Amino acid sequence: MSSTDRCRPGSANALPLMAGLGLATLVLGGTAAASPDVTDLAPVYRGDLEVSYEGALGQDRLIEDGEVVGNRSTGEHLLHYRLTASLLTGVGLVLEIPHWAAQDITFADGHSMEFDPLDDDGTMSGTAALGQNPTVQGGGLGGTWVGIRGAPFHEEAFSKRTDRFSWLIEGGFRFKDKSNFYTVDDTGKRGAGPGAPGWRLITAFSTTHNRTSPYMQYTLVRSSRINAVTTDASGSASAVGLEIRPSSILQIDTGAEVMLSEYGEDGGRVTLDLSSRFVYDSWQDIPSGLYLPSILDASRGSIVTQDETLTLQGGIGLNWRMVEYAQLNLQGGAGVSTPHQLEHLYGVGTGLGAWHWYVGSSIRFRARDPLFQDIF
């Protein structure tokens, strides 16, 4: 499963009900087996070193007053370098560094933004087409995550207690980054990611039923504000000390790992991971013109509010543990998101049913027996 740095029930009141039903399902019954990835925990004095990649692509239409005024594609190529180490039985530390190889927004068939004296604001409806397709591109390292994790209950870590389910909790802090996707530096280079400090809380549950391991994982990321300098098209500073607030994120992953094969004497196995993902992205305050192909000069350099969004995705993955201390994961999925207004100053939003795809892979070195059984 991927970490959240930036993916529906009918209402907010449905979330506690879903959580309660899910936990009831997880706790009932089960036989001892290996934990799925979301609750995997290294033995004491050991840990995991993981490098993962996730590529995401989104495509949507820009709509104003029922008219299509442009198309937009968003792309992200994100690497994570993650180290976890268990200090005590069921307790460990986490160090994680995100790295955006690329993050971009590409517009096509966009209309120019023009002033509408009747509504006293800007409009793209019925205006001339842009002569070019604007693109926003960035990349670079994100803020480092540090945290602590623990398991009050765990089928493997506390096998002598015969726990019938695993419960893993992780809390972390993200340090502020020197760059972000919203602004460019004095050399004209745009960063990637939110750039803001933040907090993260992850809680995951799993159990085993014969050869199937159902799981649920809740991830909450709360981003803080950053003060930044916005720039105009030439790269010159247009406003100083503006307050940017990236969106906060709630992500709920549910699924099951199904054992396809176990082989050899070194812990080899292959599992199929079937999952669904619900993501709530809160509103955010961002520089005007980032998510639109054209804006009025009057709003350039100002901060605008972007609406919240909901995304629902389904995914499938294949997890291959070649031996006990090495594992390769492959995954992919697709889903849709709800329409939302891109800037509160303009009546342009995304259309209904915007599509999002993702693919991912990870390689994880697991400091486990039998490789390290004689060291500790």
N, C-alpha and C positions, 0 to 999 in steps of 0.2 A: 504494500500500500504506500502511496506517496504521501509526503509531508505537505502541509498547507502553508504557503507563503503568500498567496494572493487573495466548488464545483461540488415529491412534495406533498408534503401533506397539505390538506385543504386549508388548514388554519394553524395558528400558533398553538391553540389549545390541543391540537392533535399530537404534538410532540411528546408530552408526558405520557399519553396513552400508548403511543408507539413504543416508547422506552420501556414502560411497564410490561407490555406484552412480550417485547423482545427479551427482557431479562428473565421473565417467567419461562420462556421457551428454552433459554440457555441453561438455566439452573436445573431443569428437570432431567434426571437420569444421565446416562453416559458411562462409558468405560474408559479406563486409562489409555491414553495415546499421546502422540506428540502434539504440542500446541500449534495452532496456525500462526502465521507470521505476526499478526497484530498483538499476540500475547506471548511471543517467544521471548524467553529470558535466559541469559547465560548463567551457568553455575558460578558460585562464589569465586572471586579472584580471576575471572575470565571475562570475555566480552566478544563483541562483534565489530568488524570494520566493513563498512558497506559503501559502495559507489553506485548511485542510481541515476537514471535518466528518464525524464518524462517530456514528451513532445505534445503540445496541445495546439489545435487549430479550431478557430471559430469563424463562422460565416453568417452574416445577417444583412438585412436590408435597412436602409435609413428611410423613415416614413415621416411625412408631415401632411396633416389634413387628408390622410388617405392616399397621398401621392408618393410614389417611390422617387426619392431625390438623390439616391446614391446607393452603393453597395460597399460593404466593409469586410475585411478579413483581418483576424488577429492571430498571431502566432507566437509560440513560446517554446524555447528549447532550454530546459532546466536540468542542471546536474546537482546532486546532493552528495556531499561527503560526510558520512555519519559514523561516529565512534561511540559505542556503549560499553561500559565496564561495570561489572557487579562487584561491589565492595563487601556486601554481606549477602546472606541468603535472602533473595527477594528484594534487594535494594541495590540501586546502581546509579551511575552518572551518565550524562548524555552530552556530547559535543557534536554540533552539526553546522556545516558551512554550505549555503546555497550558492550556486554559480550559474548565472544566466549566460549561456553561450550566445543566445540571441533572444530579443523580445521586440516584436514589431507590430505595427498597424498599417494596413494598406487600403487605400480607398480607390474605388472605380466608379465611373459614370456619375460622378458627383456634380451637383449644381452649385453655383456661386451663391454666397450669402449676400442678400441685398436688404437695404432698409425699407420697411413697409410703413409709410406715414399713416395709414389707416389704423394699424394696430400699435404703432409706435415701438416696433421691435424689428428684429431681423427675420427674414424668411428665405427658404430655399425653394419654396413651391412656385413653379412657373417661371423660374429664373433661367439664365443661360447656363449651359454646361461648362464645367471647368476645362481648361485647355490641357491639363495634365492630371495625373493620378498621384496625389500627395502620399508620402510614406514617412512614418515615424519609426526609427530604429534605435535600439539601445542594447546594452550588454554589460556584463561585469559581475563581480562578486557581490553578494548580498550580506546583510548583517549576520553575525555569528550567533547561533543559538547555544545556550548552556542550560542544563536542567538536571533534574533528579527524577528517578522513576522507582516505583515500588509495587509489590504485589501482595495485597492482604491475603489473597487466596490464589493457589496455583497448582495445577495438576502435576507438574513435573518438579518444580522447586520444593514443594511441600508434599512430595509423594508419600511420605510416612504418615501424613495426616489423612491420606486418601481423599483430598479435596476433589469434588466432582465437577468443579468449573474453575476457570482462571479469570482473575480480575487484575488488570494492570493499570496503574495511574502514573501519568507523567506530567510534570510541570516544568515550564522553561521560560527563559527570558531572551529576547532578541536585542542585541546591541544596535545602536544607530549606525547606519552605513554612511559613508562619505558621499555616495552618489545615489540617484534614484531615477526612475523612469519618467518622472513628471517634469524634470528640468535638465538643462545641459550645464556643464561646468564652463569655466572661463576659456577653455580650449575648444569649446564647441562640441564636446563629446557628451552624449547622453548615456546615463547609467541604466540600470534595470532594477526591477523589484520595488517595494514600497519605500525603502530607505529609512523608515521610521523605527524607533524602538517599539517593542511590543511584548505581550505576554501570551503564552500558549498553555492550554490545558487539554490533555488527551486522556481519555479513559476508555478501556477496551475490555470486552468480555468474550469468552469462548468456552466451549465444552466439546466433548467428543461423544458421538453416537456411532459405535462400530467403526466404520471406515470413513465417516464424515465428521468434520469439525465446523459447526456453525459459529459465526462470530458477529460482533457489533463493535464499532469504534466511533466515538464522538470526539471531534476536534474543534476547539474554540480558540480563535486567534483574535486578540484585541490589540489593535494598532494605536499608537499615540500620534501626536502631531509633530510636524517638523516645520521650521522656518526656512524659506528658500527664496532664491532670486529667480524670477521668471525672465525669459528673454523673448525678443521679437524674432521675426523671420531672418534677420541678418545676424543673429547671435548676440546682439547688444542687450544689456540689462534694461528691462522695461519696468520692473517693479522689484523692490527690495523688501525683505522681511514679511512676505506674505505667508500665511499659515495654511499648510496643506495637511489634510487628514485622510490617509488611505482608509479603505473600507476594512471593517472587521468581518470575520468569516466564521460561520458555523458549518461544519461538514460532518455528515453522518454516513458511515460506510457499513453496509450489512452484506453478509454473504456466507459462503460455506466452502471449505476446502475438502475435496473428495479425493481419497487415496486411490490412485490408479495402479501403482506398482511399488513394491518394496523389494530390494534385491541386494545381494552381496552381504558381507560381514562388516562393512564399514559405514553402515547407516544410509545407504543409497535409497532414494525414493523419488517418486514423481506424483504430484498432486495437481488436480484441476481446481482452479479458483473461480467460482461464479459469484458476482457481486453486483450491488447497486449502490449508487452514490447520490445523496441529496446535499446541495450546497446553497447556503444563504449568504449572499454578499450584501452588507449594509450599504447605506448611502455613503458617499465620500465627497470631500472638498478637494478640487483639483484645479490646475490652471486651465483657463478657457482655450479651446482650440485643439486640445490633445486628441479628443475622440470625434471631432468633426472635420471634414475636409476643408471647410471655409467658415470664417466668422467675420463679424464686423470689427473694424479697427477699434471701436469704442470699448469692446470687451477684452481686447488683447492685453495680457498682463494682469488680468483680474482673476479672482478665485470664484469658481462656480460649483454648484452642487449637482452630483449625478445620482440618479435614483438607485434604489436597492434592486436586486435581482434574485431570482430563484432558478436553480439548475437541477435537472434530474437526469442521471446517466445510468446506463447498464454496462457491465464489463465482463470480460473473461480473461483468465490468465493461466499460465502453465508454470509451475514451480518445480525445478529439477535440482534436487540435492544429490550432487554427484557422489560425494562422500560426506561423512558427518561434519567436516569442517569447511565445506565449500558449497555454495548454493547459487543457482542462476534462476532469476524470475523474468518472465515475459508477460506483458499484459496489454490490453487494448479495450476501447469502449467508445460509446457515443451517446449523445443525449440532446435535450433541448432546453432552452432557457426562456424566461418570460420577457415580454417587452419592457423597456424602461426608457425614461427620458435621459438624454445624454448630458444636457446642460439646462439648468433651470431658466436661463435667460432666453432660450430658443425652444420652439415647439417641435423639435426634431427628436425622434426616438427610434428604437429598433422595432422591427416587425415581429409579428407573432410567429413562434416556432423557429427561432434562430438555432442553428445546429452547431454542436461542438463535438470534436473527435479528440481522442488522445491515445497515444501508444507509450509504452514504457518498458524499461528493462533495468535490472539491478544485478550486481554480483556482490556476494557477501561472504567474507571470510569469517568463519565461526570458530573461536578458540574453545574447542570442546574435546572430549574424549573421542577417539583414542590418541589423538596427536599430542595432547597436553596432559594426559593422565598421570605421567610420572614427574611433571614439573612442580605442581602445587601439592 
